[in-house]
Amino acid sequence: MGTTINDFMNPEFVLMGIDDLDAANTLKKFYSTLHSKDVFECSINEAELIKVSYNTFITMKICLANTVTELSHKLTNINSDKVMGALKLSNQRLISSKYLDGGMGDGGGCHPRDNIALSWLSREVDLSYDWYENLMISREKHTEWLVDLTIENAKANEYKICILGKSFKKETSLTDGSPSLLYLSILNEKGYDAEILDPHIDDKEIKLVTPMVYFIATNHDIFKEYSFPKNSVVIDPWRIIPEDKNINLISVGKS
């Protein structure tokens, strides 16, 4: 708002929802006369979700900055501009394309712990809103939704459940704060048991011989090479498992 003409002439990229290729090609030719920025082509529904997600991403960043500002004000010897200035320097993880692919929640010995600690601090200093508790609730509710999706398919097929991956980080054996273990815990709370396997942790060779509901909890590369038993249901929140006509592959996030 207020910079519409400049933004139109100098965009980050052009977002183009398409249901008519001829019309899209005509529009791309027009945009090529204005600038050389990339044109991102997608379905109209995808374009709508991208647009509103772009705006809410900005809101999310502002909320973080304002939360840090309020915490800095209520604590001692802290300048919020210094704190945010340091975060701005993190252009490999924070200000980058990393952590922007849907999958499981974050884990490790630091992330959940620090959110819980800051949630406690928020209550101690009477922060206007405990953003950190909200993050942890979102993490748990998303995991519970994946559990419910698994149970739904297990009941429909009368299958047992097998979880593939224990670690919180791919190609490692680290399980501290692993969302895989949170997933298993919620599954157990709902009255369901599951075998959980991880080639980076288990000593035994993993052999998949029985049709089950297989849930890809960790995005280990080796899972892409697995041959799943015929008629298995494979739920993949990472969208890494290739299509296979012999299984029912549910790539979460693809509708």
VENHU-V114895 format. One record per pair of residues at least 12 apart in sequence whose ideal C-beta (glycine too) atoms are under 10 Angstrom apart, sorted by the first residue. I is the first residue (numbers start at 1). J is the second residue. D is the distance in Angstrom with one decimal. If there is no record, write none. Layout:
I/J/D, I/J/D
This chain:
8/31/9.9, 8/34/7.8, 8/35/9.3, 9/34/6.0, 9/35/6.6, 9/37/9.9, 10/34/9.1, 10/35/6.7, 10/37/7.9, 11/31/8.9, 11/34/9.0, 11/35/7.1, 11/37/5.5, 11/38/9.3, 11/39/9.8, 12/37/7.1, 12/38/8.7, 12/40/9.8, 12/54/9.4, 13/37/5.4, 13/38/4.6, 13/39/7.2, 13/40/5.4, 14/27/8.7, 14/28/8.2, 14/31/5.5, 14/32/9.9, 14/34/9.2, 14/35/8.4, 14/37/6.0, 14/38/7.1, 14/39/4.5, 14/40/6.8, 14/41/9.2, 15/38/9.9, 15/39/8.2, 15/40/5.4, 15/41/8.8, 15/42/7.6, 15/46/9.2, 15/47/5.6, 15/48/9.8, 15/50/5.9, 15/51/6.7, 15/54/8.3, 16/28/7.4, 16/31/8.4, 16/39/5.6, 16/40/6.7, 16/41/5.3, 16/42/7.4, 16/44/9.5, 16/47/7.0, 17/40/9.7, 17/41/8.3, 17/42/6.1, 17/43/6.3, 17/44/3.8, 17/45/7.5, 17/46/6.7, 17/47/2.9, 17/48/6.9, 17/49/9.8, 17/50/8.4, 17/51/8.8, 18/39/10.0, 18/41/5.6, 18/42/7.1, 18/43/6.9, 18/44/7.1, 18/46/9.5, 18/47/8.1, 19/43/7.3, 19/44/5.6, 19/45/9.7, 20/44/10.0, 21/41/9.5, 24/39/8.7, 24/41/6.8, 27/39/8.5, 28/41/8.5, 45/255/8.6, 46/255/10.0, 57/100/9.2, 60/131/9.7, 61/94/9.9, 61/95/9.6, 63/129/8.5, 63/131/6.3, 63/134/9.6, 64/84/8.6, 64/87/8.5, 64/94/9.9, 64/131/7.4, 64/135/9.9, 65/80/7.7, 65/81/9.8, 65/83/9.2, 65/84/5.6, 65/87/8.7, 66/80/9.0, 66/128/9.2, 66/129/9.4, 66/131/9.1, 67/80/9.6, 67/118/8.8, 67/122/8.2, 67/127/7.3, 67/128/8.7, 67/129/7.5, 67/130/9.1, 67/131/4.9, 67/132/8.1, 68/80/5.3, 68/81/9.7, 68/83/5.4, 68/84/6.1, 68/87/8.2, 68/118/9.9, 68/131/9.7, 69/81/8.7, 69/83/8.6, 69/84/8.0, 70/122/9.1, 70/125/8.4, 70/126/10.0, 70/127/6.0, 70/128/6.3, 70/129/8.7, 70/131/9.7, 71/83/8.6, 71/118/7.9, 71/121/7.2, 71/122/7.5, 71/125/6.9, 71/127/6.6, 71/131/9.8, 71/132/10.0, 72/84/9.2, 73/125/9.2, 74/121/9.3, 74/122/9.4, 74/124/9.2, 74/125/4.2, 74/126/7.5, 74/127/7.1, 74/128/9.8, 75/121/8.3, 75/124/9.8, 75/125/6.7, 101/219/9.2, 101/238/7.7, 101/239/8.2, 101/253/9.1, 102/142/9.1, 102/237/6.9, 102/238/8.1, 102/239/7.9, 102/252/7.3, 102/253/5.0, 103/142/9.8, 103/146/9.8, 103/170/9.8, 103/179/8.7, 103/216/9.0, 103/217/9.5, 103/218/9.2, 103/219/6.3, 103/236/9.2, 103/237/5.1, 103/238/4.6, 103/239/8.2, 103/240/9.0, 103/252/8.4, 103/253/8.7, 104/139/9.1, 104/142/8.2, 104/143/7.1, 104/146/7.6, 104/165/8.6, 104/168/8.2, 104/178/8.6, 104/179/4.1, 104/180/7.0, 104/182/8.6, 104/183/7.4, 104/215/9.9, 104/216/9.0, 104/217/6.3, 104/218/7.5, 104/219/8.1, 104/237/5.9, 104/238/7.7, 104/252/9.9, 105/135/9.5, 105/136/9.1, 105/138/8.2, 105/139/3.9, 105/140/7.7, 105/141/9.7, 105/142/6.0, 105/143/5.8, 105/146/9.4, 105/168/9.0, 105/177/9.3, 105/178/9.5, 105/179/4.3, 105/180/9.8, 105/182/7.1, 105/183/9.0, 105/237/9.9, 106/135/9.3, 106/139/7.1, 106/168/7.5, 106/169/9.6, 106/177/8.1, 106/178/9.9, 106/179/7.2, 107/139/9.1, 107/167/8.4, 107/168/3.0, 107/169/7.4, 107/174/8.4, 107/175/8.3, 107/176/7.1, 107/177/4.2, 107/178/4.7, 107/179/5.0, 107/180/7.9, 107/181/8.3, 107/182/7.9, 107/218/9.6, 108/167/9.8, 108/168/5.3, 108/169/7.0, 108/172/10.0, 108/174/7.1, 108/175/9.5, 108/176/5.7, 108/177/5.1, 108/178/8.1, 108/179/9.8, 109/168/9.0, 109/174/8.2, 109/175/9.9, 109/176/4.1, 109/177/6.0, 110/176/8.6, 110/177/7.9, 111/135/9.3, 111/136/9.8, 111/139/9.0, 111/168/8.7, 111/176/9.8, 111/177/6.6, 112/135/9.4, 112/136/6.9, 112/139/7.5, 112/140/9.8, 112/168/9.4, 112/176/8.9, 112/177/4.5, 112/178/9.7, 112/179/9.1, 112/182/8.8, 113/176/8.9, 113/177/7.0, 114/132/8.2, 115/131/9.2, 115/132/4.7, 115/133/7.9, 115/134/9.4, 115/135/5.3, 115/136/5.2, 115/139/8.2, 116/132/7.5, 116/133/8.5, 116/135/9.8, 116/136/6.6, 117/132/8.2, 118/130/8.6, 118/131/8.3, 118/132/4.2, 118/133/8.9, 118/135/9.1, 118/136/9.9, 119/131/8.5, 119/132/4.1, 119/133/4.3, 119/134/8.8, 119/135/8.4, 119/136/6.8, 119/137/9.8, 120/132/8.7, 120/133/9.3, 139/179/7.4, 139/182/7.9, 140/179/9.3, 140/182/6.9, 140/185/9.8, 140/186/7.7, 141/186/10.0, 142/179/8.8, 142/237/9.1, 143/179/5.9, 143/180/9.3, 143/182/5.2, 143/183/5.3, 143/184/9.9, 143/185/9.0, 143/186/6.1, 143/187/9.6, 143/217/9.7, 143/237/9.7, 144/182/9.1, 144/183/8.7, 144/186/5.3, 144/187/9.4, 144/189/9.2, 144/190/8.6, 145/186/9.9, 145/237/9.9, 145/252/9.4, 146/179/9.1, 146/183/6.5, 146/186/8.8, 146/187/9.6, 146/215/7.4, 146/217/8.8, 146/235/7.4, 146/237/6.0, 146/252/7.2, 147/161/9.5, 147/182/9.3, 147/183/6.0, 147/184/8.9, 147/185/9.4, 147/186/4.7, 147/187/5.1, 147/188/9.7, 147/189/8.8, 147/190/6.6, 147/192/8.2, 147/194/9.8, 147/215/8.7, 148/186/9.0, 148/187/9.7, 148/190/8.0, 149/213/9.5, 149/215/8.8, 149/235/6.3, 149/237/9.0, 149/250/7.4, 149/252/7.4, 150/163/8.7, 150/183/8.4, 150/186/10.0, 150/187/7.1, 150/190/9.8, 150/192/8.2, 150/194/8.4, 150/213/5.7, 150/214/9.4, 150/215/5.3, 150/233/8.7, 150/235/5.8, 150/250/9.4, 151/186/10.0, 151/187/7.5, 151/190/6.4, 151/191/9.0, 151/192/6.0, 151/213/8.6, 152/213/9.4, 152/233/10.0, 152/235/9.9, 153/213/5.1, 153/215/9.4, 153/233/4.8, 153/234/9.7, 153/235/6.8, 153/248/7.9, 153/250/7.2, 154/187/9.7, 154/192/7.1, 154/194/9.0, 154/212/8.1, 154/213/4.7, 154/215/9.6, 154/233/7.9, 154/235/9.8, 155/192/9.4, 155/213/9.5, 156/213/9.3, 156/233/8.5, 156/248/10.0, 157/211/7.9, 157/212/8.8, 157/213/7.0, 157/231/8.1, 157/232/9.0, 157/233/6.1, 157/248/8.3, 159/210/8.8, 159/211/6.5, 159/212/5.0, 159/213/4.9, 159/214/9.3, 159/231/9.1, 159/232/7.9, 159/233/6.6, 160/192/9.1, 160/193/8.2, 160/194/7.4, 160/195/7.5, 160/210/7.5, 160/211/9.1, 160/212/5.0, 160/213/7.4, 161/184/9.5, 161/187/7.0, 161/192/6.3, 161/193/7.6, 161/194/4.0, 161/195/7.6, 161/196/9.3, 161/212/6.4, 161/213/5.0, 161/214/8.1, 161/215/6.7, 161/233/9.5, 161/235/9.5, 162/194/6.3, 162/195/4.8, 162/196/7.6, 162/197/6.7, 162/206/9.8, 162/208/7.5, 162/210/8.5, 162/212/4.8, 162/213/7.2, 162/214/5.1, 162/215/7.2, 162/228/9.9, 162/232/9.0, 162/234/9.9, 163/180/6.4, 163/181/9.4, 163/183/6.7, 163/184/6.1, 163/187/8.0, 163/194/5.2, 163/195/7.0, 163/196/4.2, 163/197/7.1, 163/198/8.8, 163/213/9.5, 163/214/8.0, 163/215/5.1, 163/216/8.6, 163/217/5.0, 163/218/9.0, 163/235/10.0, 164/180/8.9, 164/195/9.5, 164/196/8.0, 164/197/5.8, 164/198/7.4, 164/199/8.7, 164/206/8.2, 164/208/8.7, 164/214/5.9, 164/215/6.7, 164/216/5.4, 164/217/6.2, 164/218/7.2, 164/219/9.9, 164/220/7.8, 164/222/9.6, 164/223/5.8, 164/226/7.8, 164/228/9.8, 164/234/8.9, 164/235/10.0, 164/236/9.5, 164/241/9.8, 165/178/8.5, 165/179/9.5, 165/180/5.3, 165/183/9.4, 165/196/8.0, 165/197/7.9, 165/198/5.5, 165/199/8.8, 165/200/8.6, 165/201/9.1, 165/215/8.5, 165/216/6.5, 165/217/3.9, 165/218/2.6, 165/219/7.5, 165/220/6.0, 165/223/7.4, 165/238/9.5, 166/178/6.2, 166/180/5.2, 166/181/6.8, 166/184/8.6, 166/196/5.8, 166/197/7.8, 166/198/4.0, 166/199/9.9, 166/200/8.2, 166/201/5.4, 166/202/8.3, 166/217/7.3, 166/218/6.9, 167/180/7.1, 167/181/9.5, 167/198/6.1, 167/200/6.1, 167/201/6.7, 167/217/8.9, 167/218/5.4, 167/220/7.9, 168/180/7.1, 168/181/8.4, 168/182/9.6, 168/217/9.5, 168/218/7.5, 169/200/9.7, 169/218/7.8, 169/219/9.3, 169/220/9.8, 170/200/8.7, 170/218/6.0, 170/219/4.8, 170/220/5.3, 170/221/7.0, 170/222/9.7, 170/223/9.4, 170/238/8.9, 170/240/9.5, 171/199/9.8, 171/200/6.7, 171/218/9.0, 171/219/9.1, 171/220/6.2, 171/221/6.8, 171/222/8.7, 172/198/9.8, 172/200/6.3, 172/201/9.2, 172/218/8.9, 172/220/9.1, 173/198/7.4, 173/199/9.7, 173/200/4.7, 173/201/4.8, 173/202/9.5, 174/200/9.0, 174/201/9.3, 175/198/8.4, 175/200/10.0, 175/201/7.3, 175/218/9.7, 178/198/9.6, 178/217/8.1, 178/218/7.9, 179/217/7.2, 179/218/8.7, 179/237/9.6, 180/196/7.1, 180/198/8.0, 180/215/8.9, 180/216/9.8, 180/217/3.8, 180/218/5.8, 181/196/8.3, 181/217/8.8, 182/217/9.6, 183/196/9.0, 183/215/7.3, 183/217/5.8, 183/237/9.7, 184/196/5.8, 184/215/9.6, 184/217/8.2, 187/215/8.9, 194/212/9.0, 194/213/8.7, 194/214/10.0, 194/215/7.8, 194/217/9.9, 195/210/10.0, 195/212/8.3, 195/214/9.9, 196/215/9.2, 196/217/7.7, 197/214/9.5, 197/217/9.7, 198/217/8.5, 198/218/6.8, 198/220/7.6, 199/218/9.7, 199/220/6.6, 199/222/5.7, 199/223/8.4, 199/226/9.5, 200/218/8.3, 200/220/6.6, 200/222/8.6, 201/218/9.8, 206/222/9.0, 206/223/9.8, 206/226/8.2, 207/226/9.9, 207/227/10.0, 207/229/10.0, 208/226/6.3, 208/227/7.3, 208/228/5.9, 208/229/5.8, 208/232/7.7, 208/234/10.0, 209/229/6.1, 210/229/5.9, 210/232/8.3, 211/228/8.2, 211/229/4.7, 211/230/6.7, 211/231/4.6, 211/232/4.6, 211/233/8.0, 211/246/10.0, 211/247/8.5, 211/248/9.7, 212/228/8.8, 212/229/7.5, 212/231/9.7, 212/232/6.0, 212/233/7.5, 212/234/9.3, 213/232/7.5, 213/233/4.5, 213/234/7.9, 213/235/6.6, 213/248/9.2, 213/250/9.2, 214/226/8.4, 214/228/6.1, 214/229/8.8, 214/232/5.8, 214/233/7.1, 214/234/4.8, 214/235/7.1, 214/236/8.7, 214/241/9.0, 214/247/8.5, 214/249/9.8, 215/233/9.1, 215/234/8.1, 215/235/4.9, 215/236/8.2, 215/237/8.1, 215/250/9.6, 215/252/9.9, 216/234/7.0, 216/235/6.8, 216/236/4.5, 216/237/6.6, 216/238/6.0, 216/239/9.3, 216/240/7.1, 216/241/6.4, 216/250/10.0, 216/251/9.8, 216/252/9.2, 217/235/9.5, 217/236/10.0, 217/237/8.1, 217/238/9.2, 218/238/8.5, 219/236/8.8, 219/237/8.6, 219/238/4.1, 219/239/9.2, 219/240/5.6, 219/241/9.8, 220/238/9.6, 220/240/8.9, 221/240/7.9, 223/236/8.4, 223/238/8.7, 223/240/6.7, 223/241/6.7, 224/236/9.8, 224/238/9.8, 224/240/5.5, 224/241/6.4, 224/242/6.5, 225/241/9.9, 225/242/9.2, 226/241/7.9, 226/244/9.9, 227/244/8.3, 227/246/8.9, 227/247/9.5, 228/241/8.2, 228/244/6.9, 228/246/7.6, 228/247/5.0, 228/248/9.7, 228/249/8.6, 229/246/8.4, 229/247/7.9, 230/244/9.3, 230/245/9.7, 230/246/4.6, 230/247/7.1, 231/246/7.3, 231/247/7.0, 231/248/7.5, 232/244/9.1, 232/246/8.1, 232/247/4.8, 232/248/7.2, 232/249/9.0, 233/247/7.1, 233/248/4.7, 233/249/8.2, 233/250/6.8, 234/247/5.4, 234/248/7.1, 234/249/5.0, 234/250/6.8, 234/251/8.9, 235/248/9.2, 235/249/8.4, 235/250/4.7, 235/251/8.7, 235/252/6.6, 236/249/6.7, 236/250/6.7, 236/251/5.3, 236/252/6.4, 236/253/9.3, 236/254/9.4, 237/250/9.1, 237/251/8.5, 237/252/4.3, 237/253/7.3, 238/251/8.7, 238/252/8.1, 238/253/9.1, 239/251/4.6, 239/252/7.1, 239/253/6.1, 239/254/6.5
